[in-house]
Amino acid sequence: MGNFLLIGAGAFGKNLALTLSKYGSHVILIDKKPDLMQDITPQIFKTYVMDATDKKTMNNIIPKNLDAAIVCVVIWRLRLL
């Protein structure tokens, strides 16, 4: 069990959030795309639809007792020809 912040609700972020939640952890999941959050919101401790680069808002929502913060964002995509 623990308290985790995950940024990014793509395939990796969702699977990690669900796995951590399944084992009793409190997970805060953030993504700026509402469509990625709809199906997972009931299963996660807290979800926020927002831009994680908004420092002021992030400071207001992140609890002080986090065990880890994990960024689950794809920065580039491999193009197969």
N, C-alpha and C positions, 0 to 999 in steps of 0.2 A: 504494500500500500504506500501511497505517497501523493504528493500534489504536483501536477505537471501542467505546463503551458505548452501547447502545440500550435505553431503557426503554419497554416496550410492544410486544407481539407481535401487534397487530392487523394488518390488511391492509397499512397503510403500513409499520409496523415490520418485518414479515416481508419485504416486498419490498425494503426498504432493506438489511436484514441480508443477504439472499441476493445482492443486487447487489454490495455491498461485499466479501462473501466471494468472489464469483466473480472479482473483480479482485485477489485475494490479500491482502486486509486481514484482520486478526484482529478478530472481532466478539464482544463479550460482550452477550448479549441477556437481559433480565430481564422477567419478567411474573409476576403472582401467580396466573394461571389455567393450571393444568397442561394442560388440553385444547388451549390455543393453542400450547403448546410441543412437543407430541408429534411432529408431522410435520416440524418444522424442526430439531430437536436434532442429528441426524446431519450436517447440512450447515453448522453454525455452529461456530466455535472453542470457545465455552463458552456454556452456557445455565444460567440459574438460575430456579427457580420460587420466588419470594419477593416480599414487599412492599417496593418500592423506597423506602418512607418509613422503613424501619428503619435508622436512621443507623449504628448500631453494626455491623450486618452488612454494610452497604454499604462502610463503611471497611475491613472485612476482605477484601472480594473485589475491590475496584477496584484495578487496578494503577496504579502511579505514572506510567507512561509513556503515558498516554492522549493521543491526538491530538484527540479530540472526544467529547463526550457529547451524545446527542440524545434528547429526550423525545418519544415517539411515542404520546401519550395523547389520546383524545378527551375533552374536558372537558364538552361539551354536545352534544346532538343536535338537529338541525333537524327540526321536526315539520311534515310536509306534511298539509294537510287535504284 
